[in-house]
């Protein structure tokens, strides 16, 4: 069933779910858009003030119009979801929360689209729940581990961590200036919305910094296990990504047997936003063939 763009608003699609699983007891926020026999679940990145809606608002409508149900999950520690101090693998924590959300919604199997941290979390979920994954789309993330070509932590990750520690509009603009390739689309309104999101939840900022202090490696290196992933996988990267270097994408396709890679030139860490139209066509083609 298709929907008009006017129906797709953050407020009208906003939902909450209580996740009780093992030691987890968290209220998780998500957006639920459209209806369809197949569901695309989108997982956002780890930037301060990030949310499913902020990450993917340029990608929802085409999928809904094509007949997919689209769910955007806000990970614990972001947006309107409960805050958390993560002392272990954040990738695996997010994967466990995702499993709980799917159980709550009665969804057995979904396609997963993950950006940056969302890519790491998608891989962790696929390794733990292979039968629940349709197809995977990974952008700018999927496995940890050091790059042999780029100094680590990367320029972008240093700016991201600095912004968590000092959440000012100046530091936000510094981070965003290397986040995308072409900064002309970054409006003052976008900066203000992102800053407001960050400062509304100072507990998220403090807990992220505390988590890093306890465990600097929040996103483990899954390279040795990538061969276990049987799902058809589309890896998408920006050639000019200054957050997660492009050789990470090469490691993903070297490890995941049924995978392919598309590289956008003139593109930073936000491929689904920077090249939204072509990205949307590519993802739809991938999901339907």
Buried (B, 14 or more C-beta within 10 A) or exposed (E): EEBEEEEBEBEEBBEEBEBEBEEBEBEBBBBBBBBBEBBBBBBBBBBBBBBBBBBBBBBBBBBBBBBBBBBBBBBBBBBBBBBBBBEEBBBBBBBBBBBBBBBBBEBEEBBBBBBBBBBBBBBBBBBBBEEBBBBBBBBBBBBBBEBEEBEEBBEBBBBBBBBBEEBEBEBBBBBBBBBBBEEEEBEEEEBEEBBEBBBEBEEBBBBBEEBBEEBEEBBBBBBEBBEBBEBBBBBBBBEBBBBBBBBBBBBBBBBBBEBEBBBBEEBBBBBBBBBBEEBBEBBBEBBEE
